[in-house]
Amino acid sequence: MAPTSHYVTCAGREIHYTEWGAQNAPTVIAWHGLARTGRDMDELAQALSDRFRVVCPDTIGRGYSQWSPDPGNEYKLEFYAGLAAELMDQLGIERAHWVGTSMGGAIGTVCAGGIFQPQLADRIQSTVLNDNAPRLATAAVQRIREYAGNPPAFDSMAQLEGFFRTVYKPYGWLSDAQWRRLTETSTRRLPDGRVTPHYDPAMVRQFIDHPRDYDLWEHYDRIRVPVLVLRGAESDLVLPDAVAEMLTRGPGRLGLARVVEVPGCGHAPALNVPEQLDLVKGFIGQHEAVAA
């Protein structure tokens, strides 16, 4: 089943999303990482689409979504949560399970916590945090900030694919076809004809203008729905002490949090192989069955 491509205006900005399994009522929102696009979720969305409607947005400033004319005020988690709330309203999504990789997990945390958007606390049914935690390793954040804020440009797609294969090696195993698709769905051409990653470099201002944006314990402690934390076993961003603390606070204290280490991956598992897909499918399916 192929996805369909759509555009909707949220908070005055044009947001692009792909949709899978539109005929289904139970819904999953799958949100990508910092410098990525919703197409990263293709394998997961396809795997879920026989039972779920799966919506995969491009965050403002990424992919085919509009770039922000006000980067300092809009490239931040509070604004992203507002986009999520409006997206759900406009698509008629009353309740949804959330799967978020890295930044997408942080957005899911603040949505489920309900501080920025109180109405979402009761609309998020479960949350999968793919290599994201309320506390991130400072050195890894600095590494990501440096490469994301200065996207390189290349003469050819082959060179850009080589760059992606290097910088995203921690994703784990991808087939040649998946690397090619990742490249083709993450590329824009510059006026001089070179190719570069498909995002607004100004989105990195989140770390400059809002340096504590990813300190999320206050939000995490308010979550009252099941949480599955997938930690890349070699992740330098989400450290073992952070996920251990997640089991003692918020949903963890209530017995609602589970942590699974994903072997062969760093930051972040690509959610593209059967073992990873089965973890997510099983978790969401279990909690959809409970809700039903």
N, C-alpha and C positions, 0 to 999 in steps of 0.2 A: 504494500500500500504506500503510495507516494504522498508527501505532505502537500498542503495547499498554502499559498503565500497570501498574506493580508497586511493591511495598514489600517491603523486607527489613531485618532488624536487623543492623547492623554496629557492633562496639565498643559495644554496648548502646544504640545510637541507631537510630531508624527512618529509613531512607533510601529516598527515592523515585527511581525511574528509569523511563525509557521505553525500549522495545526495538523495534527494526525488524529484519526479515529473520531472525526466530528460527529458521527452518528451515535456515539456513546454518551451517557449522562455522567457517570463518575468521571472526575476531572483531575488531571495532574498538571501542575505548572512546573516546567523544567527550565531553570535559569542558569545561564552560563557564567564563566569566570571573567575576571577583570578586563582582559584585552582580547576577548573571544567573541563569538556570536552564537545565536541560538542553534545554528546548524551543528554545533558540537554535540547536541543531544539527539542526533538522528537515530543512532542505534537504540538508545534507550526508548525514544518515542515510538519507534517501530515495534519494539518488543512489547510495549504496553498497549499499543493501539487496538489490539483485538478486544480489549475490555474497557479501556479508558480513552477519553478525549484528552489529548496531550497538547498543551500550548507552550511554545518555545519562543519567548520574546528575544529580540535584540535590544539590549539596554540602550538608552539614549546615548549617542556618541559612538555606537558600535554598529557594525554591519550595515543594514539598510535603514536603520533608524536615524532620525534627524540629529545633527550635531547641536549641542546646546549653544545659544547665543550668550549665555550667562554662566560660564563654566564654574566660577567660584561658588555660586549658589545652587547649582543643579547637579553637579557631579559629586553627590554625597548620598549616603544611605537613606536619610530622611526623605529626600526627593524621590529616590528610587522606590521607596515604600509607597509614596503617593501615586506613582505611576502604576504600581502593582494593584493598588486599590481601584483606581479608575479603569484599568484594563479588565479586572474581574467584573466590575459593574457593567461595562459596555458589552462584554461578551456574555453577560447573563450567568456568570459563574457564582453560585451561592456559596459553595464550599469546594475546597480543593486540597489535594495532597501536594506537598512542595518538595521538589528535588533541586538542590542548588550546589553548583560547584564553586568553591572558593568564594568570590564576591557574591555569587548567586546564593550561596549558603548564608552569608551575612545578611543579605536582603531577606531571606526566609526567616532568619532569627529575629530581625526587628519587626517583621510582619506578624509572626506568631506571638511575639512578646506584647505587641499591642500598644506600645508607648507612643509611637508616631501616628499610627492609624488604629485607634482602639477597636473599630468595628472588625478588623481582620483577626483579632485574637480568637474569635469564635468561628471564623471561616476557614482557618487552616486546620485540616484534619490530622495531618502528620507531617513530619519534616525530615528529609534526608540531607545531612550536611556532608558534602563530599570534600574532604580535606579542608574543613573550616572549623574554627573554634573561637570562643569569645576572647581568647588571648593568642596573639600570633607572635612568632619569633622575630625580633627586631631586625636581625641581620638579613633574614629572608625577605622581609618587607622592603628593605632598602635595595636588595638585589632586583626585586620585581619592579620597584619604582624606577630604577635606573634604566632597565631595558625597555619598559613600557613607555617611558617618557621620551625616549629617543628612538622611535622605530626606524630601522634601516630601509633603504631603497635599493633595488636591484634591477639590472637590465633585463633579466629573464625570470619567468616563472620557475624554472628549474633551480635557479639560485635562491629564490625565495623559499621554495620547498626545502632546500638544504638547510636554510636558516631555521625554519620551523622544526625540522627533524632534530636539530641540535638543541634549540631552546626548550622544546617540549618533549625531549627525551624522557623526563620523569613521568610522563603520562603512562608509560608502559608500552606494551606491544600494540602496534597498529599495523595493519596490512598496507601494502604499497597503495592499494586503491583508497584506503582511508586517509593516508597521508596526502594523496593527490586531492581528495575531496576537501580535506581540512584546508589545504592551500587555496584551492579555487573558491572556497566559500569565505575566505579571510583576506581577500586581496582587493586593492583598488589601484588604479593607475594614476600617476601624477601627471601634471601638465607636460613634463618633459618625456613622458612615455615609460618611465620606470615604474616598477610595481613595489608596493609597500603594504604592510598590514592594514586591514580595513577598520580603522578606528581613529577617533579624534585624539591626537597626542595630549590635548589639554585635559583629558579625563584624569591624568595623573595628578592634577591639582588637588584632587581629593586628599592626597597625602600631605599636601602643603597647607591648604586652607583649612583642613579638618583633620589634624594629625592624630586625633584620638577617635576617629570615626569607627575604627575596628576594635575598640575596647568595648566589648559587648556583654559583659557580665550582667549589667543592670537589665538588659533585654532578655538574656538567656534565663535569668532567675525567675522571670515572669511566665515562661512557657509552661503550659499545662497540657500539652499533647505529646504523643510518642515521638521520640527523636532517634534516628539511626545516624551514628557518626561513622563515616568511612574515612579512615586515616591511611594514607599511603605509607607503607612501612618504612620508606626511606625519606619521608617528607622532612624538609628543613623549615617549613612554615608552621606546621602544627606539630608541636612536640608532645611526647608522652605525658609529661606532667600536666599539660593543659587538658588533654582528654580524660586523664584520671580525675581531675577536679570536676569535669563535666558530669561525672557519675555521682558526685556528692552534692551537687547544687541544682536548683531549678527542677527540670523534669527528671534529672538523675536522682535527686533526693526523694522523688515520688515513685521511683522505680520505673520510670517511663523512658529512660535513655539506655541505649545499647551502643557499644563501640566495637567495630570490627576493623582489624588491620588488614590492608590489602597488600599482599606480597608482590614484589616486582615493580612497584610504583613509588614515585615520590609525590611531588605536588603537580598535578593531582590525578588520581585514576581517571582514565578516559571514559569509563562506563561503556565499554564497547565489546567486551568479551563475555562469554556465557556466565562465568563465575560471578562477575560484578553485576551483570544484569539480573541474575537469579536472586542475588541478595536484595536488590532494590525492589524487584517485582514481588518477592515474597513478603517483604516488609509492608509495602503499600497494600498488597492484596489482603494481608492479615487484618490491617486496620480498616480497610474498606468493608470487609466482612463484618467486623465488630460494629461499625457504624450502621450497617444495613440491618 
